[in-house]
Amino acid sequence: MEKFDFALSIGEKRFIGEKGFEEMKKSGIKGIELSFGDYTDFDYKAVKALSDNCGIEIWSLHLPFMPFEEIDISFSNKAKRESTVKMLTGIMERAFDIGIDRFVIHASGEPVLPDVRSERLKCSMDSLFVLSEFAKKANSAVAVENLPRTCLGNCSDEINLLTGVNDNLTVCFDTNHLFKQTHTEFVGSLKKKIGTVHISDYDFEKERHWLPKVGKVDWQEIVGLLNGAGYVGPWLYEVSFLQKTADAEKHLVFSDFAENYRELKLK
């Protein structure tokens, strides 16, 4: 994919059939991220065939992260942590077979209490090292996403710490998850490249996953930051299809994303 190509994170399996891909193609979507909580019965080859037929690239796969009590690469309990890593590598291995080479991961669930934060960071780093080495064997990379609230990776210091354990780790920059730093402070402090993005808007009070221009994010600033950081990937929306604001509630369709993309005048 080319820089700032129109892309979308897909988290509902109703969109990955023949009809869904055709609708995405008509809307001008160039690439997608697969983002499902469970890949147990996922037909990778069928989805790959549909994406190829429509000329839509599978840019990335978001590894599962919920429920927090069952899936967490930062579990202090070694057996539970290793079980999570084993499950994730199983997903990655099947994804390798259809050419997926980019995986987005959460460094933890939540809450992460202050008295165990250092230990949980170390546990997460251990898991990230294993996962990034596993990906490296298939010429693939793992992108660690910045997260909100008490999650690990809620600021650039922690993202730098987490991604510093392996040269095969990059950053997934989520524009909707920063509460401890401004976007400029966060991106300016990164020591690793931004490998992919999650684009959505918010009000700086809670994560909202709104379409850009609904909230308070300065999108000219974001474009400038990505250009300055040397980002060359797609403009990948991670937006809730059910948009709830104080004023209205709307169910989005692909054409809403296409219109927003045109309004931003990225290309």
C-alpha positions in Angstrom: 0.0 0.0 0.0 1.1 3.6 -0.6 1.4 6.3 2.0 -2.0 7.5 3.4 -4.0 5.1 1.3 -7.6 4.7 2.5 -7.8 1.7 4.9 -10.2 0.5 7.6 -10.0 -1.8 10.6 -12.7 -4.4 10.3 -14.0 -5.9 13.6 -17.3 -7.4 12.5 -17.3 -10.6 10.5 -20.5 -9.6 8.6 -18.2 -7.4 6.5 -15.8 -10.0 5.3 -18.0 -11.9 2.9 -18.3 -11.3 -0.8 -20.9 -8.6 -0.4 -18.8 -6.8 2.2 -15.7 -6.8 0.1 -17.6 -5.5 -2.9 -19.0 -2.7 -0.9 -15.5 -1.8 0.4 -14.2 -1.8 -3.1 -16.9 0.5 -4.3 -16.1 2.9 -1.5 -12.5 3.1 -2.5 -11.0 1.2 0.4 -7.5 0.0 -0.5 -6.7 -2.0 2.6 -8.0 -3.5 5.8 -6.9 -4.6 9.3 -8.6 -7.8 10.5 -9.6 -7.1 14.2 -11.5 -10.0 15.7 -11.6 -11.2 19.3 -11.7 -14.9 18.2 -10.0 -16.4 15.2 -10.8 -20.0 16.1 -13.1 -20.7 13.1 -11.7 -17.9 10.9 -11.3 -19.0 7.2 -8.0 -17.2 6.4 -7.8 -18.5 2.8 -11.4 -17.6 1.9 -10.9 -14.0 3.2 -7.6 -13.8 1.3 -9.2 -14.9 -1.9 -12.0 -12.3 -1.5 -9.5 -9.6 -0.7 -7.3 -10.5 -3.7 -10.4 -10.6 -6.0 -11.4 -7.1 -4.9 -7.9 -5.7 -4.9 -8.0 -4.9 -1.2 -4.8 -5.6 0.8 -4.9 -7.2 4.2 -2.5 -4.7 5.7 -2.5 -6.0 9.3 -4.1 -8.3 11.9 -5.0 -7.1 15.3 -4.3 -9.8 17.9 -7.0 -10.6 20.5 -6.8 -8.8 23.8 -10.1 -9.6 25.5 -11.5 -10.7 27.9 -8.7 -9.2 30.0 -8.9 -12.0 32.6 -8.2 -14.6 30.0 -5.9 -12.9 27.4 -3.0 -10.7 28.6 0.7 -10.9 27.6 1.6 -9.2 30.9 0.1 -11.7 33.3 2.3 -12.1 36.4 1.3 -15.8 36.4 3.8 -17.4 34.1 1.5 -20.3 33.0 -1.3 -17.9 32.0 1.2 -15.6 30.3 2.7 -18.4 28.3 -0.8 -19.7 27.4 -1.7 -16.3 26.0 1.6 -16.2 23.9 0.9 -19.7 22.6 -2.6 -18.7 21.5 -1.3 -15.6 19.8 1.5 -17.3 18.0 -1.0 -19.9 16.7 -3.0 -17.1 15.1 0.1 -15.5 13.7 1.2 -18.8 12.1 -2.0 -19.2 10.3 -1.9 -15.6 9.2 1.6 -16.0 7.8 0.2 -18.6 5.4 -1.9 -15.9 3.6 0.9 -13.3 3.6 -0.1 -11.2 6.6 3.1 -9.7 7.9 2.0 -7.0 10.4 0.5 -7.7 13.8 -0.9 -5.1 16.2 -0.8 -6.0 19.9 -1.9 -4.6 23.3 0.8 -4.7 25.9 -1.7 -5.4 28.7 -5.3 -5.4 29.7 -6.5 -3.4 32.7 -6.6 -2.3 35.4 -2.8 -2.3 36.1 -2.4 -1.1 39.6 0.6 1.0 40.6 2.2 -1.5 43.0 2.4 -4.2 40.3 3.1 -2.0 37.3 6.9 -2.5 37.1 6.4 -6.3 37.3 3.7 -6.3 34.7 5.9 -4.2 32.4 8.7 -6.8 32.7 6.3 -9.6 32.0 4.9 -7.8 28.9 8.4 -7.1 27.6 9.3 -10.8 28.0 6.2 -11.8 25.9 6.9 -9.1 23.3 10.4 -10.4 22.8 9.1 -13.9 22.2 6.3 -12.7 19.8 8.6 -10.4 17.9 11.2 -13.2 17.4 8.5 -15.5 16.2 7.3 -12.9 13.7 10.9 -12.2 12.6 11.2 -15.8 11.3 8.4 -15.1 8.8 9.7 -11.6 7.9 6.9 -10.1 9.8 6.7 -7.4 12.5 4.7 -6.7 15.7 3.4 -3.2 16.4 2.7 -2.2 20.0 -0.3 0.0 20.4 -0.4 3.0 22.7 -3.3 2.5 25.1 -5.4 4.6 27.5 -6.0 4.8 31.2 -4.0 2.3 33.4 -3.0 0.0 30.5 0.7 -0.5 29.9 1.9 1.7 27.1 -0.2 4.7 28.0 2.7 7.2 27.3 5.8 7.4 25.2 8.2 6.4 28.0 6.4 3.0 28.4 6.0 2.5 24.7 9.8 3.1 24.3 10.5 0.6 27.1 8.2 -2.0 25.7 9.4 -1.8 22.1 13.0 -1.5 23.1 13.3 -5.2 23.8 13.6 -6.2 20.2 14.5 -4.5 16.9 11.4 -6.2 15.3 8.9 -4.2 17.3 7.3 -1.0 15.9 4.5 1.3 17.2 0.9 1.4 16.4 0.0 5.0 16.9 -3.7 5.3 18.1 -4.8 8.9 17.9 -7.7 8.3 20.2 -5.8 6.8 23.2 -3.6 9.6 24.5 -4.5 11.2 27.9 -1.1 11.6 29.6 0.6 13.5 26.7 -0.3 15.5 23.6 0.0 14.0 20.2 3.1 16.1 19.5 4.7 15.1 22.8 4.0 11.4 22.2 5.2 11.2 18.6 8.2 13.5 19.3 9.4 11.2 22.1 9.2 7.9 20.2 12.4 6.0 19.7 10.9 3.4 17.3 9.2 4.0 14.0 5.5 4.1 13.6 4.6 0.9 11.7 0.9 1.5 11.5 -1.9 3.7 12.8 -5.4 3.6 14.2 -7.2 6.8 13.2 -10.2 8.1 15.1 -11.3 11.2 17.0 -12.2 11.9 20.6 -12.9 14.7 23.1 -9.7 14.2 25.2 -11.9 12.9 28.1 -12.7 9.3 27.0 -11.7 7.1 24.1 -14.6 7.6 21.6 -13.5 6.1 18.2 -15.3 8.9 16.4 -14.8 9.8 12.8 -12.2 12.5 12.3 -13.6 16.1 12.7 -16.2 15.0 15.2 -14.0 15.5 18.2 -11.1 17.7 19.1 -8.1 16.2 17.4 -6.2 18.6 15.1 -5.9 16.6 12.0 -3.5 18.9 10.2 -1.2 18.4 13.2 -1.6 14.6 13.0 -0.7 14.6 9.3 2.4 16.8 10.0 3.5 14.5 12.8 3.2 11.4 10.7 5.1 13.1 7.9 7.8 14.2 10.3 8.1 10.7 11.7 8.6 9.2 8.3 5.4 7.2 8.3 4.7 5.5 4.9 1.7 3.4 5.7 -2.1 3.8 5.1 -4.5 6.1 6.8 -6.2 3.3 8.7 -9.5 4.2 10.4 -10.3 2.4 13.6 -13.8 3.9 14.2 -16.9 2.5 15.8 -19.6 1.9 13.2 -22.1 3.1 15.9 -21.2 6.7 16.4 -22.6 8.1 19.7 -22.2 11.7 20.6 -24.0 14.0 23.0 -26.1 15.3 20.1 -26.8 12.2 18.0 -26.4 8.5 17.3 -25.6 7.2 13.8 -24.8 3.9 12.2 -22.0 4.4 9.8 -21.6 2.8 6.4 -18.5 2.6 4.2 -19.5 5.6 2.2 -19.3 7.7 5.4 -15.7 6.8 5.7 -15.1 7.5 2.1 -16.6 11.0 2.4 -14.5 11.7 5.5 -11.4 10.6 3.8 -12.1 12.9 0.8 -12.8 15.8 3.2 -9.4 15.4 4.9 -7.7 15.8 1.5 -4.8 13.5 2.3 -3.9 12.7 -1.3 
